[in-house]
Amino acid sequence: MKLKEHDCAVLTANLPKESLLAGDVGTIVHIHGGGAAYELEFITLTGRTVAVATVAASQLRPVSGQDIHHVRELVPA
């Protein structure tokens, strides 16, 4: 998987501490260890940051041409 800073990526695992669910989309803001982990920023559709999380490469995937937007209301942890 080749992801770069500022790419969007999709969670493939829940991050309960951050109230994030598999399928949530974040923006890569930093790459750790040559791609072993990624720092992602997750925002609401109005632009409010709700979490910045370090995510293992195995917990995310690049967005695909088959992905669509979906809305869910954020429920704080």
KASUL-V59395 format. One record per backbone hydrogen bond with DSSP energy under -0.5 kcal/mol. CO is the residue of the C=O (numbers start at 1). NH is the residue of the N-H. E is the energy in kcal/mol with one decimal. If there is no record, write none. Layout:
[[CO,NH,E] [CO,NH,E]]
//
This chain:
[[1,3,-0.7] [4,7,-2.0] [7,28,-2.9] [8,63,-0.9] [9,26,-2.5] [10,61,-2.0] [11,23,-2.3] [15,18,-1.3] [15,20,-2.0] [16,19,-1.3] [20,15,-2.5] [21,24,-2.5] [24,11,-2.7] [26,9,-2.5] [27,41,-2.5] [28,6,-3.3] [30,39,-2.9] [32,35,-1.8] [32,36,-1.3] [32,37,-1.6] [36,57,-2.2] [37,32,-2.9] [38,40,-0.6] [38,55,-3.4] [39,29,-3.1] [39,30,-1.3] [40,53,-2.4] [41,27,-2.5] [42,50,-3.0] [42,51,-1.5] [44,47,-1.8] [48,44,-2.4] [51,42,-3.2] [53,40,-2.9] [53,55,-0.6] [55,38,-2.9] [56,59,-2.4] [57,60,-1.3] [59,12,-2.7] [59,13,-0.8] [61,10,-3.2] [64,67,-1.5] [74,76,-0.6]]
//
